[in-house]
């Protein structure tokens, strides 16, 4: 996912949910769990508007990374 393709609304939601600036994504010293959950939530809502932040928090790191950086149609996310 190219972050330049996020809408401003998506960036705002990502920052609200994670409590971090989008710029902190590249900062290795910043916590990543909540940020990745928020990113997965924002991205997956494009294909499933009913997807919740609670569901995003239940993803494994592998599932979240696949969603954010690769395959958005994994079987695990369809269920």
C-alpha positions, 0 to 999 in steps of 0.5 A: 500500500502506497500511503500517498493513496490514502485519503485524508479521511483515512489518514485522520482515522489512522492517526486517531485510532493509533494515537500516532502521526502517519510520519511515525510509521518509519520510526523504529522506536515507535510502538507498532501494534496499535498502528498496524491494527489501525492501518489494517482497519482503514485499508480493509474497510475499503473492501468491507465497510462493516470491518471493525477496529476490534476485528483488526486488533484480532489479526496476527501480525502476518495477517495485518502485514499481508493486508496493509502491504500485500494481499487484501483478499486473504481467506482469514480476513473473509471470515 
